[in-house]
Amino acid sequence: MRVQLDADLRSIRCQGGRCDAARVFHPENACYGRRVPPVYDRVLRFIDDPAADRFEPLALAVFAHQFASNPPYQDFCRAHGHTPETVTDWRAIPTVPIVAFKHAQLCCGAPVRTFLSSGTTEGAATRSRHALPDLRLYRQSALVGLREFLFPDIERMRLVSLIPPIDEQPDSSLAQMAAWAMEVFGDEKSVYAADRQTIALDTFVAALRATSEKGRPLCILTTTAALIRVLDDCRNRGMTFRLPHGSRLMDTGGDKGAPRPVSRNGLLHAVWNALAIPGYFVANEYGMAELSSQHYDSVIADRVHGRHRPRRKLSPHWARAVVVDPDTVEAVPDGTPGLLCHYDLANAGSVMAVRSEDMGRRDGDGFQLLGRAPRAESRGCSLGAPSWVAA
């Protein structure tokens, strides 16, 4: 049966913004044979097809499910005077501070998988835990998002990952996303060029040389920190590459853990000089362990669809990013800096409304990420946190 399953997965095709990858049986889905709440399948249909539902009624249905099935979240909502009977607008669904994931298991059932945050800021002991009762939601969200924002114009291509394999980081949601990308979008020449401890520069260089010689584009999946290290190594060794047209790069995580800070424009310039990948094919991904959906730079999707707009972060149609005042947690006018709150329907099995510790501002149909909230402005990030700590 394993051979047939592998064949089924290899035959998966995603077209026109729709992706049925998560509907194929896969052992890691770990939901077959279990009773799945109908709202999960409703969310899956909406992720697959934006015409299948509407965001607001689905968000309210998810909120009702989470209120009924997630006791810590229900306590939080009641303490703030919100119930499914009183909330009639998705923007009024209570957002939990992201710190809550460090103190409570916010899960709507028995988890089949738990992802941990990187813990780089305060150490491993305070890592957030995101428990998922149905892994299909994250898988579907990750694959459809990748198709829309990273691979809108190509079926499969060679992938070179500087993100370690999932078997080395089983609690990393990023490693899991990269594994699914390799499985569904990578061709037979795709390769990992990093493990948990090191970057395999020789493997990375060999893949780049091979694709340059054969004229076939590739995609690099990497953390921003690993990318900076690789670019520095290539510069120190005097190596440059001219990758074929259509080659692209996705980086994520910011420069935490990097040998030195690099501005976005500086990084785009370095990528062009070292790899000949133009800026409009370099997309930064913004996500976190506590969410099941990712936001991407708009540039690849804009380029492929003939849109001429400045670089900005775009959300998938099943997620919303709202900018709020750090003190009042009320929405601010477009263009005004504030805290980013995320409403993610793919988080149907945990908490869909999450208040981050990141600053941003609305920019048309997307947003600009401005970095972490300064200490003086972080009160809104943790508003409500004492109740979780007490619990």
Buried (B, 14 or more C-beta within 10 A) or exposed (E): EEEEEEEEBEEBEBEEBBBBBBBBEBEBBBBEEEEBBEBBBBBBBBBBBBEEBEBEEBBBBBBBBBBEBBBBBBBBBEEEEBBBEEBEEBBEBBBBBBBBBBBBBBBBBEBBBBBBBBBEEEEEEEBBBBBBBBBBBBBBBBBBBBBBBBBBEBEBBBBBBBBBBBEEBEBBBBBBBBBBBBBBBBEEBBBBBBEEEEBBBEBBBBBBEBBBEEEBBBBBBBBBBBBBBBBBBBEEEEEEBEBBEBBBBBBBBBBEBBEEEBEBEEBBEBBBEBBBBBBBBBBBBBBBBBBBBBBBBBBBBBBBEEEEBEBBBBBBBBBBBBBBBBEEBEBBEEEEBBBBBBBBBBBBBBBBBBBBBBBBBBBEEBBBBBEBBEEEBBBBBBBBBEBBEEE
